[in-house]
């Protein structure tokens, strides 16, 4: 989710509500629906995002791209963001807590 947000500028709610039917791998586009201003838009899918989504597609169990444990759209981030920060190494070699992500 963090990678998708960083590469597309999508908001958390837009990512939580993202469905596979809104992913266009052929044209490298994501149809963003249910936006803050209620107008649909498109987000460009970088090669990095496309690769990540294609890996997730192989594990697809529901139409939600990022389902919760029950297969429903995610409603909030719990420990996902801190895990992503750790996995991406954003705080590697940062010793002062004020400078940590």
CORQUIFEN-V666186 format. One line per field, one symbol per residue. burial: I if it has 24 or more other ideal C-beta (glycine too) atoms within 12 Angstrom, else O. A space follows every 10 residues. Layout:
BEGIN
burial->???
END
This chain:
BEGIN
burial->IIIIIOOIOI OIOIIIIIII OIIOOOOOOI IIIOOOOOOO OOIOIOOOII OIIOOIOOOO OOOIIIIOOO OOIIOOOOOI OOOIOOOOOO OOOOOOOOOO O
END
